[in-house]
Amino acid sequence: MTTAHEIPSIDVTVEGMTCDGCASKVRSALTATAGVTGADIDVASGRVSVHPDGTVDRGDLEFAIDGAVHEAGYSVVS
């Protein structure tokens, strides 16, 4: 059985986050996404580490993360 600690995080760079308020919007959007248990955000670098719960296929989750970030008003940089 896989535990949450064994599931690798999905790391992305989010463009446009400039403050803690921005980070809060992105975190809220991500944690409302099915398959996500949390997100660690570094505003200075724009790096976001998304913690999956293992219930959603990784490819589908990456697509959902991109959509959630976009809905929050930001974009994921490839």
N, C-alpha and C positions, 0 to 999 in steps of 0.2 A: 504494500500500500504506500502510495506517495503522500508525503506530508507537505504542507505549505512551504516549509523551509527547504524542501528539496526541489521545488519548482523554481527555475531561474526567472529572475525579473526580466522585464522588457525595458530596455533603456532607449530613450528617444531624446532628441533636442527639440525644444519648443521655441519658436520664434515669436518675439513680441512681449514676452513676460518681462516687466520692468520693476515690479514691486510685489510686496506680500499679498496685496489685494488680487493681483493677476494670478499669483500662485494659488490662492484660495479658490478662484474661479475654475482654474484647471483641475485642481485636486477634487473639487466637488463634482465636476463633469466626469472625471475618471472613476471616482468611487461609486458613481451612479450607474456605471457600465457593468453589465452582467459579466462575471468572470474576474472582476478586479476586487481585491481586498484592501488595497491602499496604494499610496504613491508618495515617494520621497522626492521633493523638489528643491533644486538649487537655483534660485532666481538669478544669481550672478552669471552662471554659466548657461542657464537655460536647460540644464539637464534634468530629466524626469526619469525616475526609476519606478516602473509600474509593477505592482505585486499581483500576479495572477493567482487564482484559487485552484486552477487545474480543471475546471469544469467546461471550459471553452477551448476549442482548437486554437493553437497558437496563431496560425495565419488569420483566422477569423477575428481573434482578439486584437491583433495588430491593426486590422482594418477598423475595428470598433474604436480603438484608441485614437486613431487618426480622426475619425468622425467626431468623437467626443471633444477632442482638442479644438477642432474646427468649429463645432457648435458653441464652444466657450469663447470664440472670437480670435483664436490663435491658429498657428499652423505648425505641423511637424516638419522639420527639416530633414531631408534624406542624407 
